[in-house]
Amino acid sequence: MPMQWTKEHDDLLVKEVLALDPYSSPKGSTERNNVWDSIAGHLNQSRTGFNLC
């Protein structure tokens, strides 16, 4: 069954992006990629059912 995107998903994503600020790293940099990987990892570990690769 496909994931249903909810307001809770929106809120968690926004909190992670604000906390880790991936846009402070240069576009295309390894550092920026690592921040996005970290965000995806945190969201995947959440209880909301994220499944990000």
C-alpha distance matrix in Angstrom:
0.0 3.8 6.6 8.9 12.4 15.0 18.8 18.5 16.8 19.7 22.3 21.3 21.4 24.7 26.2 25.5 26.9 29.9 30.6 30.4 31.7 30.6 32.8 35.9 35.7 36.9 34.4 33.4 34.9 33.6 33.9 31.6 29.0 29.4 28.9 25.6 24.5 25.6 23.6 20.4 21.3 21.9 18.7 16.7 18.9 18.3 16.6 14.4 11.5 12.8 12.2 15.1 17.0
3.8 0.0 3.8 6.4 9.4 12.5 16.2 16.3 14.1 16.7 19.5 18.7 18.3 21.6 23.4 22.7 23.7 26.8 27.8 27.5 28.5 27.4 29.3 32.6 32.5 33.5 30.9 30.1 31.7 30.8 31.1 28.5 26.1 26.7 26.0 22.6 21.9 23.1 20.9 17.8 19.2 19.9 16.5 15.0 17.6 16.9 15.8 13.1 10.2 10.6 10.1 12.6 14.7
6.6 3.8 0.0 3.8 6.3 9.2 12.8 12.6 10.4 13.2 15.9 15.0 14.9 18.1 19.8 19.3 20.6 23.5 24.4 24.4 25.5 24.7 26.8 29.9 30.1 31.4 29.1 28.6 30.0 29.1 28.9 26.3 24.2 24.6 23.5 20.2 19.8 20.6 18.0 15.3 16.8 16.9 13.3 12.3 14.9 13.7 12.7 9.6 7.2 7.6 8.2 10.8 13.7
8.9 6.4 3.8 0.0 3.8 6.3 10.0 10.6 9.2 11.5 14.2 14.3 14.4 17.1 19.1 19.3 20.4 22.9 24.2 24.7 25.6 25.2 26.9 30.1 30.7 32.2 29.9 29.9 31.4 30.8 30.3 27.5 25.8 26.3 24.7 21.5 21.7 22.2 19.2 17.0 18.7 18.3 14.5 14.4 16.7 14.7 13.5 9.9 8.8 9.5 11.2 13.4 16.6
12.4 9.4 6.3 3.8 0.0 3.8 7.1 8.1 6.2 7.8 10.9 11.4 11.2 13.6 15.8 16.2 17.1 19.4 21.0 21.7 22.3 22.0 23.6 26.8 27.7 29.2 27.0 27.4 28.9 28.5 27.8 24.8 23.5 24.2 22.2 19.1 19.8 20.1 16.8 15.1 17.3 16.5 12.8 13.6 16.0 13.8 13.3 9.5 9.3 8.9 11.2 12.5 16.0
15.0 12.5 9.2 6.3 3.8 0.0 3.8 5.2 5.2 6.6 8.8 10.1 10.9 12.7 14.5 15.7 16.9 18.6 20.2 21.5 22.2 22.6 24.1 27.1 28.5 30.3 28.5 29.2 30.5 30.2 29.0 26.1 25.2 25.5 23.2 20.4 21.3 21.0 17.5 16.5 18.5 16.9 13.3 14.8 16.5 13.5 12.7 9.0 10.3 10.5 13.6 15.1 18.7
18.8 16.2 12.8 10.0 7.1 3.8 0.0 3.8 5.3 4.9 6.1 8.6 9.8 10.5 12.2 14.3 15.3 16.4 18.2 20.0 20.5 21.5 22.8 25.6 27.3 29.4 27.9 29.1 30.2 30.1 28.6 25.6 25.3 25.5 22.7 20.3 21.7 21.0 17.3 17.2 19.2 17.0 13.9 16.2 17.4 14.2 13.8 10.5 12.7 12.6 16.0 16.9 20.6
18.5 16.3 12.6 10.6 8.1 5.2 3.8 0.0 3.8 5.4 5.1 6.2 8.6 9.9 10.6 12.3 14.3 15.3 16.4 18.3 19.5 20.6 22.4 24.9 26.6 28.9 27.7 28.7 29.4 28.9 27.2 24.5 24.1 23.8 21.0 19.0 20.0 18.8 15.3 15.2 16.6 14.1 11.2 13.5 14.2 10.7 10.4 7.5 10.4 10.6 14.3 15.6 19.3
16.8 14.1 10.4 9.2 6.2 5.2 5.3 3.8 0.0 3.8 5.5 5.2 6.1 8.6 9.9 10.7 12.3 14.2 15.4 16.5 17.6 18.1 20.0 22.8 24.0 26.2 24.7 25.4 26.3 25.8 24.4 21.6 20.9 20.8 18.3 15.9 16.8 16.1 12.6 12.0 13.9 12.0 8.6 10.9 12.5 9.6 10.1 6.9 8.7 7.7 11.2 12.0 15.7
19.7 16.7 13.2 11.5 7.8 6.6 4.9 5.4 3.8 0.0 3.8 5.6 5.3 6.2 8.6 10.1 10.7 12.2 14.2 15.6 15.9 16.6 17.9 20.8 22.4 24.5 23.0 24.2 25.3 25.3 23.7 20.7 20.5 20.9 18.0 15.6 17.4 16.8 13.0 13.2 15.7 13.8 10.8 13.7 15.3 12.7 13.7 10.7 12.4 10.9 14.0 13.9 17.4
22.3 19.5 15.9 14.2 10.9 8.8 6.1 5.1 5.5 3.8 0.0 3.8 5.5 5.2 6.1 8.7 10.0 10.6 12.1 14.3 15.0 16.6 18.1 20.4 22.4 24.9 24.0 25.5 26.0 25.9 23.9 21.1 21.3 21.1 17.9 16.3 18.0 16.6 13.0 14.0 15.8 13.2 10.9 14.2 15.0 12.0 13.1 10.9 13.5 12.5 15.8 15.9 19.4
21.3 18.7 15.0 14.3 11.4 10.1 8.6 6.2 5.2 5.6 3.8 0.0 3.8 5.5 5.1 6.2 8.6 9.9 10.5 12.2 13.7 15.0 17.2 19.4 20.9 23.6 22.8 23.9 24.1 23.5 21.4 19.0 18.9 18.3 15.3 13.8 15.0 13.3 9.8 10.8 12.2 9.4 7.3 10.8 11.4 8.7 10.6 9.0 11.4 10.0 13.3 13.3 16.6
21.4 18.3 14.9 14.4 11.2 10.9 9.8 8.6 6.1 5.3 5.5 3.8 0.0 3.8 5.5 5.2 6.2 8.6 9.9 10.7 11.5 12.1 14.1 16.7 18.1 20.4 19.4 20.4 20.9 20.6 18.8 16.0 15.9 15.9 12.9 10.9 12.7 11.7 7.9 8.9 11.4 9.4 7.3 10.8 12.4 10.7 13.0 11.0 12.4 10.0 12.5 11.6 14.6
24.7 21.6 18.1 17.1 13.6 12.7 10.5 9.9 8.6 6.2 5.2 5.5 3.8 0.0 3.8 5.5 5.2 6.0 8.4 10.0 10.1 11.6 12.9 15.2 17.3 19.8 19.1 20.8 21.3 21.5 19.3 16.4 17.1 17.2 13.8 12.4 14.9 13.7 10.1 12.0 14.4 12.2 10.8 14.4 15.7 13.7 16.0 14.1 16.0 13.7 16.3 15.2 18.0
26.2 23.4 19.8 19.1 15.8 14.5 12.2 10.6 9.9 8.6 6.1 5.1 5.5 3.8 0.0 3.8 5.5 5.2 6.0 8.5 9.7 12.0 13.9 15.5 17.6 20.6 20.5 22.2 22.0 21.8 19.2 16.8 17.7 17.0 13.5 13.0 15.0 12.9 9.7 12.3 13.7 10.8 10.3 14.1 14.4 12.5 14.9 13.9 16.3 14.4 17.2 16.3 19.1
25.5 22.7 19.3 19.3 16.2 15.7 14.3 12.3 10.7 10.1 8.7 6.2 5.2 5.5 3.8 0.0 3.8 5.5 5.1 6.0 8.0 9.5 12.2 13.7 15.2 18.3 18.2 19.3 19.0 18.4 15.9 13.7 14.3 13.4 9.9 9.5 11.3 9.1 6.0 9.0 10.4 7.9 8.1 11.8 12.4 11.3 14.5 13.8 15.4 13.1 15.2 13.8 16.2
26.9 23.7 20.6 20.4 17.1 16.9 15.3 14.3 12.3 10.7 10.0 8.6 6.2 5.2 5.5 3.8 0.0 3.8 5.5 5.4 5.4 6.6 8.7 10.7 12.5 15.2 15.0 16.6 16.6 16.7 14.3 11.5 12.7 12.6 9.0 8.4 11.4 10.1 7.1 10.1 12.4 10.8 10.7 14.2 15.4 14.6 17.7 16.6 17.8 15.0 16.7 14.7 16.6
29.9 26.8 23.5 22.9 19.4 18.6 16.4 15.3 14.2 12.2 10.6 9.9 8.6 6.0 5.2 5.5 3.8 0.0 3.8 5.7 5.2 8.3 9.5 10.6 13.3 16.3 16.7 18.9 18.6 19.0 16.0 13.7 15.6 15.2 11.4 11.8 14.6 12.8 10.3 13.6 15.4 13.2 13.5 17.2 17.8 16.6 19.6 18.6 20.4 18.0 20.1 18.3 20.4
30.6 27.8 24.4 24.2 21.0 20.2 18.2 16.4 15.4 14.2 12.1 10.5 9.9 8.4 6.0 5.1 5.5 3.8 0.0 3.8 5.8 8.9 11.1 11.3 13.5 17.0 17.9 19.7 18.7 18.4 15.2 13.6 15.4 14.1 10.4 11.6 13.8 11.2 9.4 13.0 13.9 11.5 12.8 16.3 16.3 15.5 18.6 18.5 20.3 18.1 20.1 18.4 20.3
30.4 27.5 24.4 24.7 21.7 21.5 20.0 18.3 16.5 15.6 14.3 12.2 10.7 10.0 8.5 6.0 5.4 5.7 3.8 0.0 3.8 5.9 8.8 9.0 10.4 13.9 14.8 16.3 15.0 14.6 11.4 9.9 11.8 10.5 6.8 8.6 10.8 8.5 7.6 11.3 12.3 10.9 12.5 15.6 16.0 16.0 19.6 19.4 20.6 17.9 19.2 17.0 18.3
31.7 28.5 25.5 25.6 22.3 22.2 20.5 19.5 17.6 15.9 15.0 13.7 11.5 10.1 9.7 8.0 5.4 5.2 5.8 3.8 0.0 3.8 5.4 5.8 8.1 11.4 12.3 14.5 13.7 14.3 11.2 9.0 11.6 11.5 7.9 9.2 12.4 11.1 9.8 13.2 15.0 13.9 14.9 18.1 19.1 18.9 22.3 21.6 22.7 19.7 20.9 18.4 19.5
30.6 27.4 24.7 25.2 22.0 22.6 21.5 20.6 18.1 16.6 16.6 15.0 12.1 11.6 12.0 9.5 6.6 8.3 8.9 5.9 3.8 0.0 3.8 5.5 6.0 8.8 9.1 10.8 10.3 11.0 8.4 5.5 8.1 8.7 5.7 6.5 10.0 9.8 9.0 11.8 13.9 13.9 14.7 17.4 18.9 19.3 22.8 21.9 22.4 19.0 19.6 16.6 17.2
32.8 29.3 26.8 26.9 23.6 24.1 22.8 22.4 20.0 17.9 18.1 17.2 14.1 12.9 13.9 12.2 8.7 9.5 11.1 8.8 5.4 3.8 0.0 3.8 5.3 7.2 7.5 10.4 10.5 12.4 10.3 7.3 10.3 11.8 9.2 9.7 13.4 13.6 12.5 15.0 17.5 17.4 17.9 20.7 22.4 22.5 25.8 24.6 25.2 21.8 22.4 19.3 19.8
35.9 32.6 29.9 30.1 26.8 27.1 25.6 24.9 22.8 20.8 20.4 19.4 16.7 15.2 15.5 13.7 10.7 10.6 11.3 9.0 5.8 5.5 3.8 0.0 3.8 6.7 8.8 11.7 10.7 12.4 9.6 7.9 11.6 12.3 10.0 11.7 14.9 14.6 14.2 17.2 19.1 18.9 20.0 22.7 24.0 24.3 27.8 27.0 27.7 24.4 25.1 22.0 22.4
35.7 32.5 30.1 30.7 27.7 28.5 27.3 26.6 24.0 22.4 22.4 20.9 18.1 17.3 17.6 15.2 12.5 13.3 13.5 10.4 8.1 6.0 5.3 3.8 0.0 3.8 6.4 8.6 7.0 8.8 6.4 5.2 8.9 10.0 8.7 10.7 13.4 13.7 14.1 16.6 18.4 18.9 20.2 22.5 23.9 24.7 28.4 27.7 28.0 24.5 24.6 21.3 21.0
36.9 33.5 31.4 32.2 29.2 30.3 29.4 28.9 26.2 24.5 24.9 23.6 20.4 19.8 20.6 18.3 15.2 16.3 17.0 13.9 11.4 8.8 7.2 6.7 3.8 0.0 3.8 6.3 5.5 8.7 7.9 6.6 9.7 11.8 11.4 12.5 15.2 16.3 16.7 18.7 20.7 21.7 22.7 24.7 26.5 27.5 31.0 30.1 30.0 26.4 26.1 22.6 21.9
34.4 30.9 29.1 29.9 27.0 28.5 27.9 27.7 24.7 23.0 24.0 22.8 19.4 19.1 20.5 18.2 15.0 16.7 17.9 14.8 12.3 9.1 7.5 8.8 6.4 3.8 0.0 3.8 5.6 9.0 9.2 6.8 8.8 11.8 11.6 11.6 14.4 16.2 16.2 17.5 20.0 21.3 21.7 23.5 25.8 26.7 30.1 28.9 28.5 24.8 24.3 20.6 19.8
33.4 30.1 28.6 29.9 27.4 29.2 29.1 28.7 25.4 24.2 25.5 23.9 20.4 20.8 22.2 19.3 16.6 18.9 19.7 16.3 14.5 10.8 10.4 11.7 8.6 6.3 3.8 0.0 3.8 6.7 8.5 6.8 7.2 10.6 11.6 11.2 13.2 15.6 16.2 16.9 19.2 21.1 21.6 22.8 25.3 26.6 30.0 28.9 28.1 24.3 23.2 19.5 18.1
34.9 31.7 30.0 31.4 28.9 30.5 30.2 29.4 26.3 25.3 26.0 24.1 20.9 21.3 22.0 19.0 16.6 18.6 18.7 15.0 13.7 10.3 10.5 10.7 7.0 5.5 5.6 3.8 0.0 3.8 5.3 5.3 6.4 8.7 10.1 11.0 12.5 14.4 15.7 16.8 18.5 20.3 21.5 22.7 24.7 26.3 29.9 29.2 28.6 24.9 23.9 20.2 18.8
33.6 30.8 29.1 30.8 28.5 30.2 30.1 28.9 25.8 25.3 25.9 23.5 20.6 21.5 21.8 18.4 16.7 19.0 18.4 14.6 14.3 11.0 12.4 12.4 8.8 8.7 9.0 6.7 3.8 0.0 3.8 5.5 5.0 6.1 8.7 10.0 10.3 12.2 14.3 15.2 16.2 18.3 19.9 20.7 22.5 24.5 28.1 27.9 27.0 23.5 22.3 18.7 17.0
33.9 31.1 28.9 30.3 27.8 29.0 28.6 27.2 24.4 23.7 23.9 21.4 18.8 19.3 19.2 15.9 14.3 16.0 15.2 11.4 11.2 8.4 10.3 9.6 6.4 7.9 9.2 8.5 5.3 3.8 0.0 3.8 5.4 5.1 6.3 8.8 9.8 10.5 12.5 14.3 15.2 16.6 18.6 19.9 21.2 22.9 26.7 26.6 26.3 22.8 22.2 18.8 17.7
31.6 28.5 26.3 27.5 24.8 26.1 25.6 24.5 21.6 20.7 21.1 19.0 16.0 16.4 16.8 13.7 11.5 13.7 13.6 9.9 9.0 5.5 7.3 7.9 5.2 6.6 6.8 6.8 5.3 5.5 3.8 0.0 3.8 5.4 5.1 6.4 8.6 9.8 10.7 12.5 14.2 15.5 16.7 18.4 20.2 21.5 25.1 24.5 24.2 20.7 20.3 16.8 16.1
29.0 26.1 24.2 25.8 23.5 25.2 25.3 24.1 20.9 20.5 21.3 18.9 15.9 17.1 17.7 14.3 12.7 15.6 15.4 11.8 11.6 8.1 10.3 11.6 8.9 9.7 8.8 7.2 6.4 5.0 5.4 3.8 0.0 3.8 5.4 5.2 6.2 8.6 9.9 10.6 12.2 14.3 15.4 16.4 18.5 20.2 23.7 23.1 22.3 18.7 17.7 14.1 12.8
29.4 26.7 24.6 26.3 24.2 25.5 25.5 23.8 20.8 20.9 21.1 18.3 15.9 17.2 17.0 13.4 12.6 15.2 14.1 10.5 11.5 8.7 11.8 12.3 10.0 11.8 11.8 10.6 8.7 6.1 5.1 5.4 3.8 0.0 3.8 5.4 4.9 6.1 8.6 9.8 10.3 12.3 14.2 15.1 16.5 18.5 22.2 22.2 21.6 18.3 17.5 14.3 13.2
28.9 26.0 23.5 24.7 22.2 23.2 22.7 21.0 18.3 18.0 17.9 15.3 12.9 13.8 13.5 9.9 9.0 11.4 10.4 6.8 7.9 5.7 9.2 10.0 8.7 11.4 11.6 11.6 10.1 8.7 6.3 5.1 5.4 3.8 0.0 3.8 5.4 5.0 6.3 8.7 9.8 10.6 12.4 14.2 15.5 16.8 20.5 20.4 20.3 17.0 17.0 14.0 13.9
25.6 22.6 20.2 21.5 19.1 20.4 20.3 19.0 15.9 15.6 16.3 13.8 10.9 12.4 13.0 9.5 8.4 11.8 11.6 8.6 9.2 6.5 9.7 11.7 10.7 12.5 11.6 11.2 11.0 10.0 8.8 6.4 5.2 5.4 3.8 0.0 3.8 5.3 5.0 6.2 8.5 9.9 10.6 12.2 14.3 15.5 19.0 18.3 17.8 14.3 14.0 10.7 10.8
24.5 21.9 19.8 21.7 19.8 21.3 21.7 20.0 16.8 17.4 18.0 15.0 12.7 14.9 15.0 11.3 11.4 14.6 13.8 10.8 12.4 10.0 13.4 14.9 13.4 15.2 14.4 13.2 12.5 10.3 9.8 8.6 6.2 4.9 5.4 3.8 0.0 3.8 5.4 5.1 6.1 8.7 9.9 10.4 12.4 14.4 17.9 17.7 16.8 13.5 12.5 9.4 8.7
25.6 23.1 20.6 22.2 20.1 21.0 21.0 18.8 16.1 16.8 16.6 13.3 11.7 13.7 12.9 9.1 10.1 12.8 11.2 8.5 11.1 9.8 13.6 14.6 13.7 16.3 16.2 15.6 14.4 12.2 10.5 9.8 8.6 6.1 5.0 5.3 3.8 0.0 3.8 5.4 5.0 6.2 8.6 9.8 10.7 12.6 16.3 16.7 16.4 13.5 13.4 11.0 11.3
23.6 20.9 18.0 19.2 16.8 17.5 17.3 15.3 12.6 13.0 13.0 9.8 7.9 10.1 9.7 6.0 7.1 10.3 9.4 7.6 9.8 9.0 12.5 14.2 14.1 16.7 16.2 16.2 15.7 14.3 12.5 10.7 9.9 8.6 6.3 5.0 5.4 3.8 0.0 3.8 5.4 5.2 6.2 8.6 10.0 10.8 14.4 14.1 14.3 11.2 11.9 9.6 11.0
20.4 17.8 15.3 17.0 15.1 16.5 17.2 15.2 12.0 13.2 14.0 10.8 8.9 12.0 12.3 9.0 10.1 13.6 13.0 11.3 13.2 11.8 15.0 17.2 16.6 18.7 17.5 16.9 16.8 15.2 14.3 12.5 10.6 9.8 8.7 6.2 5.1 5.4 3.8 0.0 3.8 5.5 5.1 6.0 8.6 10.0 13.3 12.7 11.9 8.6 8.4 5.9 7.4
21.3 19.2 16.8 18.7 17.3 18.5 19.2 16.6 13.9 15.7 15.8 12.2 11.4 14.4 13.7 10.4 12.4 15.4 13.9 12.3 15.0 13.9 17.5 19.1 18.4 20.7 20.0 19.2 18.5 16.2 15.2 14.2 12.2 10.3 9.8 8.5 6.1 5.0 5.4 3.8 0.0 3.8 5.5 5.1 6.3 8.8 12.3 12.8 12.1 9.5 9.2 7.8 8.7
21.9 19.9 16.9 18.3 16.5 16.9 17.0 14.1 12.0 13.8 13.2 9.4 9.4 12.2 10.8 7.9 10.8 13.2 11.5 10.9 13.9 13.9 17.4 18.9 18.9 21.7 21.3 21.1 20.3 18.3 16.6 15.5 14.3 12.3 10.6 9.9 8.7 6.2 5.2 5.5 3.8 0.0 3.8 5.5 5.2 6.4 10.2 11.0 11.4 9.4 10.5 9.9 11.8
18.7 16.5 13.3 14.5 12.8 13.3 13.9 11.2 8.6 10.8 10.9 7.3 7.3 10.8 10.3 8.1 10.7 13.5 12.8 12.5 14.9 14.7 17.9 20.0 20.2 22.7 21.7 21.6 21.5 19.9 18.6 16.7 15.4 14.2 12.4 10.6 9.9 8.6 6.2 5.1 5.5 3.8 0.0 3.8 5.3 5.1 8.4 8.1 8.3 5.9 7.8 7.7 10.6
16.7 15.0 12.3 14.4 13.6 14.8 16.2 13.5 10.9 13.7 14.2 10.8 10.8 14.4 14.1 11.8 14.2 17.2 16.3 15.6 18.1 17.4 20.7 22.7 22.5 24.7 23.5 22.8 22.7 20.7 19.9 18.4 16.4 15.1 14.2 12.2 10.4 9.8 8.6 6.0 5.1 5.5 3.8 0.0 3.8 5.5 8.1 8.3 7.1 5.0 5.4 6.2 8.7
18.9 17.6 14.9 16.7 16.0 16.5 17.4 14.2 12.5 15.3 15.0 11.4 12.4 15.7 14.4 12.4 15.4 17.8 16.3 16.0 19.1 18.9 22.4 24.0 23.9 26.5 25.8 25.3 24.7 22.5 21.2 20.2 18.5 16.5 15.5 14.3 12.4 10.7 10.0 8.6 6.3 5.2 5.3 3.8 0.0 3.8 6.6 8.5 8.3 7.8 8.9 10.0 12.2
18.3 16.9 13.7 14.7 13.8 13.5 14.2 10.7 9.6 12.7 12.0 8.7 10.7 13.7 12.5 11.3 14.6 16.6 15.5 16.0 18.9 19.3 22.5 24.3 24.7 27.5 26.7 26.6 26.3 24.5 22.9 21.5 20.2 18.5 16.8 15.5 14.4 12.6 10.8 10.0 8.8 6.4 5.1 5.5 3.8 0.0 3.8 5.5 6.9 7.1 9.6 11.2 14.2
16.6 15.8 12.7 13.5 13.3 12.7 13.8 10.4 10.1 13.7 13.1 10.6 13.0 16.0 14.9 14.5 17.7 19.6 18.6 19.6 22.3 22.8 25.8 27.8 28.4 31.0 30.1 30.0 29.9 28.1 26.7 25.1 23.7 22.2 20.5 19.0 17.9 16.3 14.4 13.3 12.3 10.2 8.4 8.1 6.6 3.8 0.0 3.8 5.7 7.9 10.7 13.2 16.3
14.4 13.1 9.6 9.9 9.5 9.0 10.5 7.5 6.9 10.7 10.9 9.0 11.0 14.1 13.9 13.8 16.6 18.6 18.5 19.4 21.6 21.9 24.6 27.0 27.7 30.1 28.9 28.9 29.2 27.9 26.6 24.5 23.1 22.2 20.4 18.3 17.7 16.7 14.1 12.7 12.8 11.0 8.1 8.3 8.5 5.5 3.8 0.0 3.8 5.9 9.3 11.9 15.4
11.5 10.2 7.2 8.8 9.3 10.3 12.7 10.4 8.7 12.4 13.5 11.4 12.4 16.0 16.3 15.4 17.8 20.4 20.3 20.6 22.7 22.4 25.2 27.7 28.0 30.0 28.5 28.1 28.6 27.0 26.3 24.2 22.3 21.6 20.3 17.8 16.8 16.4 14.3 11.9 12.1 11.4 8.3 7.1 8.3 6.9 5.7 3.8 0.0 3.8 6.3 9.5 12.8
12.8 10.6 7.6 9.5 8.9 10.5 12.6 10.6 7.7 10.9 12.5 10.0 10.0 13.7 14.4 13.1 15.0 18.0 18.1 17.9 19.7 19.0 21.8 24.4 24.5 26.4 24.8 24.3 24.9 23.5 22.8 20.7 18.7 18.3 17.0 14.3 13.5 13.5 11.2 8.6 9.5 9.4 5.9 5.0 7.8 7.1 7.9 5.9 3.8 0.0 3.8 6.1 9.7
12.2 10.1 8.2 11.2 11.2 13.6 16.0 14.3 11.2 14.0 15.8 13.3 12.5 16.3 17.2 15.2 16.7 20.1 20.1 19.2 20.9 19.6 22.4 25.1 24.6 26.1 24.3 23.2 23.9 22.3 22.2 20.3 17.7 17.5 17.0 14.0 12.5 13.4 11.9 8.4 9.2 10.5 7.8 5.4 8.9 9.6 10.7 9.3 6.3 3.8 0.0 3.8 6.7
15.1 12.6 10.8 13.4 12.5 15.1 16.9 15.6 12.0 13.9 15.9 13.3 11.6 15.2 16.3 13.8 14.7 18.3 18.4 17.0 18.4 16.6 19.3 22.0 21.3 22.6 20.6 19.5 20.2 18.7 18.8 16.8 14.1 14.3 14.0 10.7 9.4 11.0 9.6 5.9 7.8 9.9 7.7 6.2 10.0 11.2 13.2 11.9 9.5 6.1 3.8 0.0 3.8
17.0 14.7 13.7 16.6 16.0 18.7 20.6 19.3 15.7 17.4 19.4 16.6 14.6 18.0 19.1 16.2 16.6 20.4 20.3 18.3 19.5 17.2 19.8 22.4 21.0 21.9 19.8 18.1 18.8 17.0 17.7 16.1 12.8 13.2 13.9 10.8 8.7 11.3 11.0 7.4 8.7 11.8 10.6 8.7 12.2 14.2 16.3 15.4 12.8 9.7 6.7 3.8 0.0
